[in-house]
Amino acid sequence: MRSIGVLVVPFALVVGACTSSTQDEAAPACGGTSPENLVSETAPSGGSCPSHPQILVGTATEGQSCSSSSDCAPECCPCPGTGSSALVAECNGNCVAGSTACCLYQQQCGQ
């Protein structure tokens, strides 16, 4: 029985080490992605996604290489509670998923 206890403790330590995270603590609800490079654009009249964006005109999709957020294909995201929406995109060396960019925007839009 003693050998079982000795095996369990090191196993627990290894499992704990493998589950540690390097995600951004400021944005845990959005998969740990930092909003540092998030760009949003609204229609000139405000409150909605522009039909002809001026800034977010990129076409690169999730995971594709980018040098700025304007290289990435934008996502139209609502701002909960305000009735407004905006196009959003984020580049962190690669284009971030539209759902993640929306999550980051939605955390900031009501503030």
Secondary structure, DSSP 8 states (H G I E B T S, - for coil): -HHHHHHHHHHHHHHHHHT---S-TT-GGGTT---TTEEEE--TTSSS--SS-SS----B-TT-B-SSGGGB--EEEEETTTTEEEEEEEBSSBB--HHHHHHHHHHHHT-
